[in-house]
Amino acid sequence: MTPRLAVAKSSRRDRSVSDTERLLDLLNRLLGSTFRQILWRRALELELTYSQSQVLFHVEQNPGCHMGDVARAFGVTLAAVTQVVDRLEQKRFLIRGDDPEDRRVYILMATREGKDLVAELRALRRDGLERVLVKISARTRAALIEGLEALVDAASGVAEPASARSATRRVRPPQGGVP
């Protein structure tokens, strides 16, 4: 490899890393400041943690899901999900019931209060985003949407990180007996 080619490849890699870091920074700033301030003001009134709100959103979107499904969706242990579900049950935002097909697992359902809260938080999120989007041009909004759609499409082909695979393995029961 010629020195010029090595410099060009290094420059592309550096630019790629800086693009990655810049995108992560921008997304964190956007989500961390703007939307969390909007959503979490209400969540704090209810003493609802970020983890609890995310699990509640997931259960509301996936009624009847198992606790193991939630653990896999977030890449956490079943014990962690159990703690969050316990708190959400105490707050009467969801209920845990027996699975009619498998007595060993529980199914999760959002209560009326939980569904109402999810609807309220979604409306707050939507209204907050609309207040941000009106500050940028239609052309910039279209470019942003196109770019994010491309990012989502590209992400769908990327393999799970090793940490997510190991977290998933922790919550799946062994197949076919003891290894």
Sine and cosine of phi, psi and omega as CSV:
sin_phi,cos_phi,sin_psi,cos_psi,sin_omega,cos_omega
0.00,0.00,0.74,-0.68,0.00,-1.00
-0.97,0.26,0.42,-0.91,0.03,-1.00
-0.85,0.53,-0.60,0.80,-0.02,-1.00
-0.91,0.41,-0.68,0.74,0.02,-1.00
-0.91,0.42,-0.65,0.76,0.03,-1.00
-0.88,0.47,-0.67,0.74,0.02,-1.00
-0.91,0.42,-0.66,0.75,0.00,-1.00
-0.89,0.45,-0.70,0.71,0.01,-1.00
-0.91,0.42,-0.67,0.75,0.02,-1.00
-0.88,0.47,-0.66,0.75,-0.01,-1.00
-0.90,0.44,-0.66,0.75,0.03,-1.00
-0.90,0.43,-0.68,0.74,0.00,-1.00
-0.90,0.44,-0.69,0.72,0.02,-1.00
-0.88,0.47,-0.68,0.73,0.01,-1.00
-0.90,0.43,-0.64,0.76,0.01,-1.00
-0.89,0.45,-0.70,0.72,0.03,-1.00
-0.90,0.43,-0.69,0.73,-0.01,-1.00
-0.92,0.39,-0.57,0.82,0.09,-1.00
-0.89,0.46,-0.68,0.73,0.01,-1.00
-0.88,0.47,-0.76,0.65,0.00,-1.00
-0.89,0.46,-0.65,0.76,-0.01,-1.00
-0.90,0.43,-0.69,0.72,0.03,-1.00
-0.89,0.46,-0.72,0.70,0.03,-1.00
-0.87,0.50,-0.69,0.73,0.02,-1.00
-0.88,0.47,-0.71,0.70,-0.02,-1.00
-0.90,0.44,-0.69,0.72,0.01,-1.00
-0.90,0.43,-0.68,0.74,0.03,-1.00
-0.89,0.46,-0.67,0.74,0.01,-1.00
-0.90,0.43,-0.69,0.72,-0.01,-1.00
-0.90,0.44,-0.80,0.60,-0.06,-1.00
-0.96,0.30,-0.60,0.80,-0.05,-1.00
-0.94,0.34,-0.63,0.77,-0.08,-1.00
-1.00,-0.07,-0.88,0.47,-0.15,-0.99
-0.90,0.43,-0.85,0.53,-0.15,-0.99
-0.98,0.21,-0.59,0.81,0.04,-1.00
-0.91,0.42,-0.60,0.80,0.04,-1.00
-0.88,0.48,-0.65,0.76,-0.02,-1.00
-0.94,0.35,-0.79,0.61,-0.08,-1.00
-0.96,0.27,-0.69,0.72,-0.19,-0.98
-0.98,0.21,-0.27,0.96,0.14,-0.99
-0.86,0.51,-0.73,0.68,0.02,-1.00
-0.94,0.35,-0.67,0.74,-0.01,-1.00
-0.88,0.47,-0.63,0.78,0.03,-1.00
-0.89,0.45,-0.59,0.81,0.05,-1.00
-0.85,0.52,-0.54,0.84,-0.03,-1.00
-1.00,-0.09,0.04,1.00,-0.09,-1.00
0.81,0.58,0.73,0.68,-0.02,-1.00
-0.97,-0.26,0.85,-0.52,0.00,-1.00
-0.98,0.18,0.22,-0.97,0.05,-1.00
-0.85,0.52,-0.73,0.69,-0.01,-1.00
-0.87,0.49,-0.68,0.73,0.01,-1.00
-0.89,0.46,-0.67,0.74,-0.01,-1.00
-0.91,0.42,-0.64,0.77,0.00,-1.00
-0.91,0.41,-0.66,0.75,0.04,-1.00
-0.91,0.41,-0.66,0.75,0.02,-1.00
-0.88,0.48,-0.69,0.72,0.07,-1.00
-0.85,0.53,-0.71,0.70,-0.04,-1.00
-0.89,0.45,-0.73,0.69,-0.03,-1.00
-0.91,0.41,-0.64,0.77,0.01,-1.00
-0.90,0.44,-0.59,0.81,0.02,-1.00
-0.98,0.19,-0.36,0.93,-0.06,-1.00
-0.77,-0.63,0.91,0.42,-0.06,-1.00
-0.86,0.51,0.67,-0.74,0.00,-1.00
0.99,0.11,0.13,0.99,0.01,-1.00
-0.93,0.36,0.37,-0.93,0.04,-1.00
-1.00,0.02,0.35,-0.94,0.03,-1.00
-0.89,0.46,-0.58,0.82,0.06,-1.00
-0.89,0.45,-0.56,0.83,0.07,-1.00
-0.89,0.46,-0.67,0.74,0.01,-1.00
-0.91,0.42,-0.69,0.72,0.01,-1.00
-0.86,0.51,-0.70,0.71,0.02,-1.00
-0.91,0.42,-0.64,0.77,-0.03,-1.00
-0.88,0.48,-0.55,0.83,-0.06,-1.00
-0.96,-0.28,-0.02,1.00,0.03,-1.00
0.91,0.41,0.63,0.78,0.00,-1.00
-0.82,-0.58,0.12,-0.99,0.00,-1.00
-0.98,0.19,0.34,-0.94,0.07,-1.00
-0.89,0.46,-0.58,0.82,0.03,-1.00
-0.88,0.48,-0.65,0.76,0.01,-1.00
-0.90,0.43,-0.67,0.74,0.02,-1.00
-0.91,0.43,-0.65,0.76,0.00,-1.00
-0.85,0.52,-0.68,0.73,0.02,-1.00
-0.88,0.47,-0.70,0.71,-0.01,-1.00
-0.91,0.41,-0.70,0.71,0.00,-1.00
-0.89,0.46,-0.65,0.76,0.06,-1.00
-0.83,0.56,-0.72,0.70,-0.02,-1.00
-0.91,0.41,-0.67,0.74,0.00,-1.00
-0.92,0.40,-0.56,0.83,0.08,-1.00
-0.92,0.39,-0.68,0.73,0.02,-1.00
-0.86,0.51,-0.58,0.82,0.00,-1.00
-1.00,0.10,-0.04,1.00,0.03,-1.00
0.91,0.41,0.54,0.84,0.05,-1.00
-1.00,-0.09,-0.36,0.93,0.09,-1.00
-0.50,-0.86,0.27,-0.96,0.06,-1.00
-0.80,-0.60,0.49,-0.87,0.03,-1.00
-0.93,-0.37,0.78,-0.63,-0.01,-1.00
-0.74,-0.67,0.20,-0.98,0.04,-1.00
-0.97,0.25,0.63,-0.77,0.09,-1.00
-0.98,0.18,0.84,-0.54,-0.03,-1.00
-0.90,0.44,-0.34,0.94,-0.03,-1.00
-0.99,-0.10,-0.28,0.96,-0.06,-1.00
-0.47,-0.89,0.97,-0.26,-0.07,-1.00
-0.93,0.38,-0.21,0.98,-0.04,-1.00
-0.98,0.17,-0.24,0.97,-0.08,-1.00
-0.83,-0.56,0.37,-0.93,0.05,-1.00
-0.96,-0.27,0.51,-0.86,0.17,-0.98
-0.96,-0.28,0.44,-0.90,-0.04,-1.00
-0.88,-0.47,0.67,-0.74,0.03,-1.00
-0.68,-0.74,0.67,-0.74,0.11,-0.99
-0.96,0.27,0.65,-0.76,0.09,-1.00
-0.98,0.19,0.10,-1.00,0.08,-1.00
-0.84,0.55,-0.68,0.73,0.01,-1.00
-0.89,0.46,-0.65,0.76,0.02,-1.00
-0.91,0.42,-0.68,0.73,0.03,-1.00
-0.90,0.44,-0.66,0.75,0.02,-1.00
-0.89,0.45,-0.65,0.76,0.02,-1.00
-0.91,0.42,-0.69,0.73,0.03,-1.00
-0.86,0.50,-0.70,0.72,0.02,-1.00
-0.88,0.48,-0.67,0.74,0.01,-1.00
-0.90,0.43,-0.71,0.70,0.00,-1.00
-0.92,0.40,-0.60,0.80,0.07,-1.00
-0.89,0.46,-0.68,0.73,0.01,-1.00
-0.90,0.44,-0.66,0.75,0.05,-1.00
-0.88,0.48,-0.68,0.73,0.00,-1.00
-0.90,0.44,-0.72,0.69,0.00,-1.00
-0.89,0.46,-0.73,0.68,0.00,-1.00
-0.89,0.45,-0.64,0.77,0.03,-1.00
-0.90,0.44,-0.68,0.73,0.02,-1.00
-0.91,0.41,-0.64,0.77,0.03,-1.00
-0.88,0.48,-0.62,0.78,0.04,-1.00
-0.90,0.43,-0.52,0.86,0.04,-1.00
-0.97,0.23,-0.72,0.69,-0.09,-1.00
-0.91,0.42,-0.51,0.86,0.00,-1.00
-0.92,0.39,-0.25,0.97,-0.01,-1.00
-1.00,0.09,-0.11,0.99,0.03,-1.00
-0.87,-0.49,0.39,-0.92,-0.08,-1.00
-0.93,0.36,0.35,-0.94,0.05,-1.00
-0.87,0.50,-0.61,0.79,0.01,-1.00
-0.90,0.43,-0.69,0.73,0.02,-1.00
-0.92,0.40,-0.64,0.76,0.05,-1.00
-0.87,0.49,-0.70,0.71,0.00,-1.00
-0.89,0.46,-0.68,0.74,0.02,-1.00
-0.91,0.42,-0.63,0.77,0.02,-1.00
-0.89,0.46,-0.73,0.68,0.01,-1.00
-0.88,0.47,-0.71,0.70,0.01,-1.00
-0.88,0.48,-0.69,0.72,0.01,-1.00
-0.90,0.43,-0.67,0.74,0.01,-1.00
-0.93,0.37,-0.61,0.80,0.07,-1.00
-0.88,0.47,-0.67,0.74,0.04,-1.00
-0.90,0.44,-0.64,0.77,0.02,-1.00
-0.90,0.43,-0.68,0.73,0.03,-1.00
-0.90,0.44,-0.70,0.72,0.03,-1.00
-0.87,0.50,-0.70,0.72,0.00,-1.00
-0.91,0.42,-0.61,0.79,-0.03,-1.00
-0.93,0.37,-0.46,0.89,-0.04,-1.00
-0.92,0.39,-0.33,0.94,0.01,-1.00
-0.99,-0.11,0.02,1.00,-0.05,-1.00
-1.00,-0.02,0.71,-0.71,0.00,-1.00
-0.92,0.39,0.42,-0.91,0.07,-1.00
-0.89,0.45,0.59,-0.81,0.12,-0.99
-0.92,0.38,0.39,-0.92,-0.03,-1.00
-0.83,0.55,-0.61,0.79,-0.02,-1.00
-0.89,0.45,-0.61,0.79,0.01,-1.00
-0.94,0.34,-0.62,0.79,0.02,-1.00
-0.90,0.43,-0.67,0.74,-0.02,-1.00
-0.93,0.36,-0.58,0.81,0.05,-1.00
-0.91,0.42,-0.63,0.78,0.01,-1.00
-0.90,0.43,-0.67,0.75,-0.01,-1.00
-0.88,0.47,-0.52,0.85,-0.05,-1.00
-0.92,0.39,-0.43,0.90,-0.09,-1.00
-0.98,-0.22,-0.16,0.99,0.02,-1.00
-1.00,0.08,0.71,-0.71,0.08,-1.00
-0.95,0.33,0.52,-0.85,0.01,-1.00
-0.89,0.45,0.60,-0.80,0.01,-1.00
-1.00,-0.09,0.74,-0.67,0.13,-0.99
0.95,0.31,0.51,0.86,0.07,-1.00
0.99,-0.11,-0.17,-0.99,-0.06,-1.00
-0.98,0.19,0.71,-0.70,-0.01,-1.00
-0.94,0.35,0.00,0.00,0.00,0.00
